[in-house]
Amino acid sequence: MEKPFTSVWTRESRPAKSPGLSRDQIVRAAMEILDAEGVDALSMRRLGAKLGSGATSIYWHIAHKDELMELVMDEVYGKVPLPDPEVTGWEDMVSILAYGLRTTLSEHPWVIPLIGTRPSLGPRAMDLSYRMQKAFERAGFAGPMLDYTLSVVLAFVLGWTGPEIAWRATRERSGLTGEEMDAAMRETVHRAARDYPEVVKRYDEHPVQDPEIVQALAFDFGLTCILDGLRTRLAAGQDDNRRFTAPPSTAENDESAKNMM
């Protein structure tokens, strides 16, 4: 039976054929293409042309494009700076992760659709998870809450940053400034929401603003809500662990029943 998932991180990397390419060189070149032109522009042929090398040299290190995407994803995770969890409180760790990841995703927007398509098993992703887990453990998070806390923070940042980046790209394609786009949107909102005067009234109460500043302030608000919620859950302690513990799977129940017979 074919394995449902294999990873570049589960096999040893091959040494470079002197004076051939190294895996690091390949990853750096792939990142340059992705940052400049996006995922659709990246192919093994294009990568080979950029490196001035044939596909054989690339395939010596990387079996296929899926492995390459694992490598570049981990490279992105490595750009999120996190301090030592032994000397940094969990709330500061969450804030540093959230702001750092938001910045990193904005610099490498192509990675957002890839997250979740494959497990993040690289050393940089593992280090990020370890540091956050350590910070949460030191604070007193345990059981299911220990697993859920990081997932909640990551989901917030990813869910926020994806639309933010998409709208920024739309604005850049329009050639308008942020304030000009905001003003143009107001006219459209007035026409589209004419049957909802309360919506129009609320929209008109806000002056034309730089959307980058508005987005930053709204992100701050969202992160503050996340931190407030996690503090409450931490105070609830074991009651929350019982509340959010999933029941055993049907397969596990069936196996337990067999063992009792």
C-alpha positions as CSV (number, residue, x, y, z in Angstrom):
1,M,0.0,0.0,0.0
2,E,1.4,3.4,-1.0
3,K,2.1,5.7,1.9
4,P,-0.4,8.6,2.0
5,F,2.4,11.1,2.7
6,T,6.1,11.2,2.5
7,S,8.4,14.0,3.5
8,V,11.8,15.4,2.4
9,W,12.6,15.6,6.1
10,T,12.4,11.9,6.6
11,R,15.4,11.0,4.5
12,E,19.0,12.1,4.6
13,S,20.0,14.9,2.3
14,R,22.6,14.1,-0.3
15,P,26.0,15.8,-0.3
16,A,26.5,18.2,-3.2
17,K,28.3,16.8,-6.3
18,S,31.4,19.0,-6.5
19,P,31.2,21.6,-8.0
20,G,27.5,21.0,-8.2
21,L,24.5,22.5,-6.4
22,S,23.7,22.3,-2.8
23,R,20.2,22.0,-1.4
24,D,20.5,25.5,0.2
25,Q,21.3,27.0,-3.2
26,I,18.3,25.4,-4.7
27,V,16.0,26.6,-1.9
28,R,17.3,30.2,-2.2
29,A,16.8,30.3,-5.9
30,A,13.2,28.9,-5.5
31,M,12.5,31.5,-2.9
32,E,13.6,34.3,-5.3
33,I,11.2,33.1,-8.0
34,L,8.3,32.7,-5.6
35,D,8.8,36.1,-4.0
36,A,9.0,37.8,-7.4
37,E,6.4,35.9,-9.4
38,G,4.4,33.5,-7.2
39,V,3.8,29.7,-7.1
40,D,2.6,29.4,-10.7
41,A,5.9,30.6,-12.0
42,L,7.9,28.0,-10.2
43,S,8.8,24.8,-12.1
44,M,11.8,22.5,-12.0
45,R,12.7,23.7,-15.5
46,R,12.5,27.3,-14.5
47,L,14.5,26.7,-11.4
48,G,17.2,24.9,-13.4
49,A,17.4,27.8,-15.8
50,K,17.8,30.3,-13.0
51,L,20.6,28.2,-11.5
52,G,22.3,27.6,-14.8
53,S,22.0,23.8,-14.2
54,G,20.1,20.9,-15.6
55,A,17.2,19.2,-13.9
56,T,19.4,16.2,-13.0
57,S,21.4,18.3,-10.6
58,I,18.2,19.5,-8.9
59,Y,16.7,16.0,-8.7
60,W,19.9,14.8,-7.0
61,H,18.7,16.7,-4.0
62,I,15.0,17.0,-4.4
63,A,12.8,14.2,-5.8
64,H,9.9,16.4,-7.0
65,K,8.2,19.7,-6.6
66,D,6.3,18.7,-3.5
67,E,9.5,18.2,-1.7
68,L,10.7,21.6,-2.9
69,M,7.6,23.3,-1.5
70,E,8.2,21.6,1.9
71,L,11.7,23.1,1.9
72,V,10.7,26.6,1.0
73,M,7.8,26.6,3.5
74,D,10.2,25.7,6.3
75,E,12.5,28.5,5.1
76,V,9.6,30.9,5.6
77,Y,8.9,29.6,9.1
78,G,12.6,30.3,9.9
79,K,12.1,34.0,9.2
80,V,9.7,34.4,12.2
81,P,11.9,35.4,15.1
82,L,11.1,33.9,18.5
83,P,12.9,34.5,21.8
84,D,13.9,32.0,24.4
85,P,10.7,30.7,26.1
86,E,12.6,30.1,29.3
87,V,13.0,33.9,29.9
88,T,10.0,35.3,27.9
89,G,6.4,35.1,29.2
90,W,3.7,33.4,27.2
91,E,1.8,36.6,26.4
92,D,4.9,38.2,25.0
93,M,5.7,35.0,23.0
94,V,2.2,35.1,21.5
95,S,2.5,38.7,20.5
96,I,6.0,38.3,19.0
97,L,4.8,35.3,17.1
98,A,1.6,37.0,15.8
99,Y,3.3,40.2,14.6
100,G,6.3,38.3,13.3
101,L,4.3,35.8,11.3
102,R,2.0,38.6,9.9
103,T,5.1,40.4,8.7
104,T,6.7,37.3,7.3
105,L,3.5,36.2,5.4
106,S,3.2,39.7,4.0
107,E,6.7,39.4,2.6
108,H,6.1,35.9,1.2
109,P,2.4,35.8,0.4
110,W,2.6,32.8,-1.9
111,V,3.1,30.6,1.1
112,I,-0.4,31.2,2.6
113,P,-2.3,28.8,0.2
114,L,0.3,26.1,0.9
115,I,-0.1,26.0,4.7
116,G,-2.3,23.1,5.6
117,T,-1.7,21.2,2.4
118,R,1.1,19.2,4.0
119,P,2.4,18.8,7.5
120,S,5.1,21.3,8.6
121,L,7.9,18.9,9.6
122,G,11.0,20.9,8.9
123,P,13.5,22.0,11.6
124,R,12.4,25.6,11.6
125,A,8.7,24.8,11.9
126,M,9.5,22.3,14.7
127,D,11.6,24.9,16.5
128,L,8.7,27.4,16.3
129,S,6.3,24.8,17.7
130,Y,8.7,23.8,20.5
131,R,9.3,27.3,21.7
132,M,5.6,28.1,21.8
133,Q,4.8,24.9,23.5
134,K,7.5,25.5,26.1
135,A,6.1,29.0,26.8
136,F,2.6,27.7,27.2
137,E,3.7,24.8,29.4
138,R,5.6,27.2,31.7
139,A,2.5,29.3,32.0
140,G,0.4,26.3,33.1
141,F,-1.5,25.3,30.0
142,A,-1.8,21.5,29.9
143,G,-3.8,18.8,28.2
144,P,-5.8,19.7,25.1
145,M,-5.5,23.4,25.9
146,L,-1.8,23.1,25.4
147,D,-2.4,21.9,21.8
148,Y,-5.2,24.3,21.0
149,T,-3.5,27.5,22.1
150,L,-1.0,27.6,19.3
151,S,-3.6,26.5,16.8
152,V,-5.8,29.3,17.8
153,V,-3.1,31.9,17.4
154,L,-1.9,30.6,14.1
155,A,-5.5,30.4,12.8
156,F,-6.1,34.0,13.8
157,V,-3.0,35.3,12.0
158,L,-3.5,33.2,8.9
159,G,-7.2,34.1,8.7
160,W,-6.4,37.8,9.1
161,T,-3.4,38.0,6.8
162,G,-4.8,36.2,3.8
163,P,-7.6,38.7,3.0
164,E,-5.3,41.6,4.0
165,I,-2.7,40.6,1.5
166,A,-5.3,39.9,-1.2
167,W,-6.9,43.4,-0.8
168,R,-3.4,45.0,-0.8
169,A,-2.7,43.3,-4.1
170,T,-6.0,44.5,-5.5
171,R,-5.2,48.1,-4.5
172,E,-1.7,47.9,-6.0
173,R,-3.2,46.6,-9.3
174,S,-5.6,49.5,-9.3
175,G,-2.8,52.1,-9.1
176,L,-4.7,54.0,-6.4
177,T,-3.4,55.1,-3.0
178,G,-5.0,53.6,0.1
179,E,-7.0,56.8,0.7
180,E,-8.1,56.9,-3.0
181,M,-9.3,53.3,-2.8
182,D,-11.1,54.0,0.5
183,A,-12.9,57.0,-1.1
184,A,-13.9,54.9,-4.2
185,M,-15.2,52.2,-2.0
186,R,-17.5,54.6,-0.2
187,E,-19.3,55.4,-3.4
188,T,-19.8,51.7,-4.1
189,V,-21.0,51.0,-0.6
190,H,-23.6,53.8,-0.8
191,R,-25.0,52.2,-4.0
192,A,-24.8,48.6,-2.8
193,A,-26.1,49.2,0.7
194,R,-29.0,51.5,-0.1
195,D,-31.5,49.1,1.5
196,Y,-29.4,49.1,4.7
197,P,-29.2,52.7,5.8
198,E,-27.7,51.7,9.2
199,V,-24.8,50.2,7.4
200,V,-24.3,53.3,5.3
201,K,-24.6,55.5,8.4
202,R,-22.0,53.6,10.2
203,Y,-19.6,53.6,7.2
204,D,-20.0,57.4,6.9
205,E,-19.1,57.9,10.5
206,H,-15.5,57.0,9.7
207,P,-13.3,59.6,7.9
208,V,-11.2,58.5,5.0
209,Q,-8.2,56.8,6.6
210,D,-5.0,55.0,5.5
211,P,-6.2,51.4,5.3
212,E,-2.7,50.1,6.4
213,I,-3.2,52.0,9.7
214,V,-6.8,50.7,10.1
215,Q,-5.7,47.2,9.4
216,A,-2.9,47.4,11.9
217,L,-5.2,48.7,14.6
218,A,-7.8,46.1,13.9
219,F,-5.1,43.4,14.1
220,D,-4.1,44.8,17.5
221,F,-7.7,44.5,18.6
222,G,-8.1,40.9,17.4
223,L,-4.8,39.9,19.1
224,T,-5.9,41.5,22.3
225,C,-9.1,39.5,22.2
226,I,-7.2,36.3,21.7
227,L,-4.9,37.1,24.7
228,D,-7.9,38.0,26.9
229,G,-9.6,34.7,25.9
230,L,-6.5,32.6,26.6
231,R,-6.1,34.2,30.0
232,T,-9.6,33.3,30.9
233,R,-9.2,29.7,29.7
234,L,-5.9,29.4,31.6
235,A,-7.7,30.5,34.8
236,A,-10.4,27.9,34.2
237,G,-7.7,25.2,34.2
238,Q,-8.7,21.6,34.4
239,D,-12.4,22.3,33.9
240,D,-11.6,23.5,30.4
241,N,-9.4,20.4,29.7
242,R,-12.4,18.1,30.5
243,R,-14.7,20.3,28.4
244,F,-12.5,20.3,25.3
245,T,-11.1,16.7,25.5
246,A,-12.3,14.8,22.5
247,P,-13.8,11.3,23.1
248,P,-11.9,8.3,21.9
249,S,-12.4,7.4,18.3
250,T,-14.8,4.6,17.3
251,A,-11.8,2.5,16.3
252,E,-10.3,2.9,19.8
253,N,-13.7,2.0,21.4
254,D,-14.0,-1.1,19.3
255,E,-10.5,-2.2,20.2
256,S,-11.1,-1.6,23.9
257,A,-14.3,-3.6,23.8
258,K,-12.4,-6.5,22.1
259,N,-9.7,-6.4,24.8
260,M,-12.4,-6.7,27.5
261,M,-13.9,-9.8,26.0
